[in-house]
Amino acid sequence: MAAPSPFPSTPTLILDNGAHSIKAMYSNQEEPSVYRNSIIRSKTEKRNYVADELDECKDFGGLVFRMAHERGILTNWEVEKTVWDRVFSAKGRGMQVDPSTTPLLITEPVFNLGNVRENHDQMLFEEWEFERICRVPGPALIPWGTDAGGGAAEAPECVLVVDAGFSFTHVVPVVRGSIVNAGVRRIDAGGKLLTNHLKELVSFRQWYMMDQTSVIEHAKEECCYVSNEWERDWETANSSLTNPIVRSYVLPDFLPDSTNKLGFVRPPPTGNTPPPTPPLAEDAMVVDGAPQKKSAEEEQLLQMNNERFTVPEVLFNPSTIDLNQGGIHETIAHSISALPEELRGMFWSNIVCVGGSSGFAGFGDRLRSELRKLAPPEFPVRVTVSTSPTLTTALSAASALTGSSLPSVSSAAPSAKREQFAQSLKDAFVTRQEYLEAGASVSRRKFGRWYVGEKRLREECGLGRGAGDS
């Protein structure tokens, strides 16, 4: 086999291929572009939207999403190819990619299925003919971003990544850029489940919203929070319809020229001004005691009360919706207990939360409080919630490739450790020539470096033999 060609000087395209959205950027850019990873059908406008075409949508009511991923696994390659075609093109907000000269780094789920991995390589090398590619589990890149290291020159040795994504929540221990197999855990709760749960609650209690996925998803992001005083908030929410927890979410009016496409939260009342009353069940309002038909300008309201904190509570207590699994804090403790005893203290002190579902207000404080109860008293507990939870993986990939703690190549001089990992990451790329000569075997060999078993972990970290070592 011919020796691999030198790594090209052209910027690498980074594709954080999430089930909900794709975050794409070049390694020399500061911020990724975000695209919806699905084909969206508008019932009212009678047309399909692909990726960034959704920006043109005027009516977000009743959108139907045809998604490439099912339960976190890429299953619909027809949809994915259509979305990637749009992202790689020069149309709209496309990345204007020339695959013949562009290296591609693409993320994949932890423990991705073998046939899905092979399909990735086949599509990217044979359909688009990329110059070289690298598949990386997203959590393996997080230690090289600003959240894990706090912007320091040195990246931490051990990081426990909590990826609260769209389909699942993964707890992934990472040591020196490699995922420790024995400590990986998954909770079958993510952003999609929370959105569906909120749709069911408001449809039962107020308006029928089961076909309003985009609107309810936006309402969830704007209104919901993680409660740190559950009993107090529960009693307050049930005390009256005018309690301080209630927020009025103004639904879209679905008029052609309206700027209110997804709805918004009405500012809470101040002073002695009472909050608005809940919407009437019928399409009518009362004026001077007489029912009047609503005009086109009248607002329809969702009164978000205990839904604001009971929906995110599923992440900490999945049993509330009959999901027989532990919460995030229990799963983290279980993950750390499966790691070598000598390393556990470092993982307790460096927990980084990424993914859209970690963006709820109060998430970090609640997780920190719950973990303090479970952690051994001699270990400090430090939880960092990413400042940009949905963009962190793509930004961390840029940092890893440039060898810097910041995406920009012109930032602070990289440390020796970061430069070493950047070179190791570039060495992990598979060129198209290598793929055509050796097929999927070269990908399995090179991309397998992102996972480490306990025996190899102990050898690399200079630890003693474990109970399972012979």
Secondary structure, DSSP 8 states (H G I E B T S, - for coil): --------SS--EEEEE-SSEEEEEETT-SS-EEEESEEEEETTTTEEEEGGGGGG-S--TT-EEEESEETTEE--HHHHHHHHHHHHSSSTT-----TTT-EEEEEE-TT--HHHHHHHHHIIIIIS--SEEEEEEGGGGGGGSHHHHTT-SS--SEEEEEEE-SS-EEEEEEETTEEEGGG-EEES--HHHHHHHHHHHHHHHSS--TT-HHHHHHHHHHH-B--SSHHHHHHHHTT-TT-TT-EEEE-----TT-S-SS-EE-----TT--------SSSEEEETTEEEE--TT---EEEESTHHHHTGGGGT-GGGGT--S--HHHHHHHHHHTS-GGGHHHHHT-EEEESGGGGSBTHHHHHHHHHHHHS-TTS---EEE-SSTTTHHHHHHHHHHHTSSSSSTTSS---HHHHHHHHHHHHT-EEHHHHHHHTHHHHHHHHGGGEE-HHHHHHHHT----TT--
